[in-house]
Amino acid sequence: MSEITIKKVTLDKLATLQELSIQTFRETFAFDNTEEELQQFFDDSYTLEQLKKEIINPESDVRFVLVDGREVGFMKVNWGAAQTEHELENAFEIQRIYILNECQELGLGKKLFELALEMAKEGRFDWAWLGVWENNIRAQVFYQKYGFEKFSEHSFKVSDKVDTDWLMRKALKE
């Protein structure tokens, strides 16, 4: 049985976060993007400087999930001004959850997702929300099982290519 742990990403692990971000994004979206589009996205979004800004932002939280001490995935959540959209008041964004393909069937994404929801409830937010690619039906069904519903859309750019993400939300207070 593997030991699974979740740890906050620290500045000394920036390079690991960058490598994991690039590898998991490539594994997830290479089928729908050219290598040039992916590289432009990485050069814009996953530089060490950009990732450092995200880690030190007091309105974001970035965590690794480790299997037997090895970083195999991560999540990033935001609130306040750090959110990528501001359509909901007192909201908590689940921005990224990525797991290496080789570890996909271990329930790690679910573990991170449930941690994010727990953090949102503990933070007394009214809403949890996320963006999911319009063609990722599997993820949409997963989120719907947790009570998320589509409320809007936004554009997600990978280089010059523009995809549409569904914005899905869940009320955290009755």
C-alpha positions in Angstrom: 0.0 0.0 0.0 1.4 3.4 -1.0 1.7 6.3 1.4 -0.2 9.3 0.2 0.5 12.7 1.6 -0.5 16.3 0.8 2.0 19.1 1.4 2.0 22.9 0.8 4.3 23.9 -2.0 7.3 25.9 -0.8 9.6 28.1 -2.7 12.4 25.6 -2.6 10.1 23.3 -4.7 9.4 25.8 -7.5 11.4 23.8 -10.1 9.5 20.6 -9.1 6.1 22.5 -9.4 7.2 23.8 -12.8 8.2 20.4 -14.1 5.0 18.8 -12.8 2.8 21.6 -14.2 4.3 21.2 -17.7 4.2 17.4 -17.7 0.6 17.1 -16.4 -0.7 19.8 -18.7 1.1 18.2 -21.7 -0.3 14.8 -20.8 -3.8 16.2 -20.5 -4.0 18.5 -23.5 -1.3 17.5 -26.0 -3.9 15.7 -28.1 -5.7 19.0 -28.8 -2.7 21.4 -29.1 0.4 21.6 -31.2 3.8 21.5 -29.5 4.2 25.2 -30.4 0.9 26.1 -28.7 1.9 24.2 -25.6 5.3 25.8 -25.4 3.9 29.3 -25.7 1.4 28.5 -22.9 4.2 27.2 -20.7 6.3 30.3 -21.5 3.4 32.5 -20.4 1.9 30.5 -17.5 4.5 28.2 -16.0 7.7 30.3 -15.7 9.5 30.1 -12.4 8.7 33.8 -11.8 4.9 33.3 -12.4 4.8 30.2 -10.2 6.6 32.0 -7.5 4.0 34.8 -7.6 1.3 32.2 -7.2 2.9 30.5 -4.3 3.6 33.6 -2.3 0.1 35.1 -3.0 -1.7 35.3 0.4 -5.0 34.6 -1.4 -3.8 31.3 -3.1 -2.8 27.9 -1.8 -0.8 25.4 -3.8 -0.3 21.9 -2.6 1.5 18.8 -3.9 0.1 15.3 -3.6 2.9 12.8 -3.0 2.9 9.0 -3.3 5.7 7.4 -1.3 7.4 10.8 -1.0 7.3 11.6 -4.8 5.3 14.6 -6.1 2.8 13.2 -8.6 0.2 16.0 -8.7 -0.9 19.3 -7.4 -3.8 21.7 -6.8 -4.1 25.4 -6.8 -7.0 27.3 -5.1 -7.7 31.0 -5.0 -10.0 33.4 -3.2 -10.4 37.2 -3.2 -8.4 39.1 -5.8 -6.4 36.0 -6.8 -9.4 34.4 -8.5 -9.3 34.2 -12.3 -12.9 35.4 -12.5 -15.0 37.6 -10.1 -18.6 36.7 -11.0 -19.5 35.4 -7.6 -19.3 37.1 -4.2 -17.4 35.5 -1.4 -16.2 32.7 -3.6 -13.4 30.1 -3.6 -11.9 29.0 -6.9 -10.5 25.5 -7.5 -8.2 26.6 -10.3 -6.0 23.6 -11.0 -5.9 19.9 -10.1 -3.5 17.9 -12.1 -2.2 14.3 -11.6 0.4 12.5 -13.6 -1.2 10.0 -16.0 0.6 7.1 -14.4 -1.2 7.9 -11.1 -4.6 8.7 -12.4 -6.4 5.7 -11.0 -5.2 6.2 -7.4 -8.0 8.6 -6.4 -5.6 11.5 -5.9 -7.6 14.0 -7.9 -10.6 13.2 -5.8 -8.6 13.5 -2.6 -7.3 17.0 -3.7 -10.8 18.1 -4.8 -12.3 17.1 -1.5 -9.6 18.9 0.4 -10.3 22.0 -1.7 -14.0 21.8 -0.8 -13.1 21.4 2.9 -10.9 24.5 2.7 -13.7 26.4 1.1 -16.2 25.4 3.8 -13.7 26.1 6.6 -13.1 29.6 5.0 -16.8 30.3 5.2 -17.1 31.0 1.5 -20.5 31.2 -0.1 -19.5 29.5 -3.3 -16.9 27.0 -4.6 -16.4 27.3 -8.3 -14.1 26.1 -11.1 -13.5 26.1 -14.8 -13.6 22.9 -16.9 -13.0 22.5 -20.6 -16.4 22.3 -22.4 -15.3 19.0 -24.1 -14.2 17.3 -20.8 -17.5 15.5 -20.2 -15.9 13.1 -17.7 -14.8 15.9 -15.4 -18.2 17.7 -15.8 -20.0 14.6 -14.7 -17.6 14.2 -11.7 -18.2 17.8 -10.6 -22.0 17.4 -11.0 -21.9 14.5 -8.6 -20.7 16.9 -6.0 -23.5 19.3 -6.7 -21.7 21.7 -9.1 -23.7 23.3 -11.9 -22.8 25.4 -14.9 -23.4 29.1 -14.4 -21.2 30.8 -17.1 -18.4 30.3 -19.6 -15.0 31.9 -20.2 -12.2 31.7 -22.7 -9.1 29.8 -22.0 -6.1 30.6 -24.3 -3.4 28.2 -25.2 -1.1 30.4 -27.4 -3.4 31.9 -30.0 -5.9 29.1 -29.8 -9.0 29.9 -27.7 -11.0 27.2 -25.9 -14.2 27.5 -24.0 -14.4 26.5 -20.3 -17.6 26.0 -18.5 -17.7 27.8 -15.1 -19.3 25.5 -12.6 -20.3 26.5 -9.0 -21.7 24.9 -5.9 -23.4 26.9 -3.1 -21.7 26.2 0.3 -24.3 27.7 2.5 -28.0 26.9 2.5 
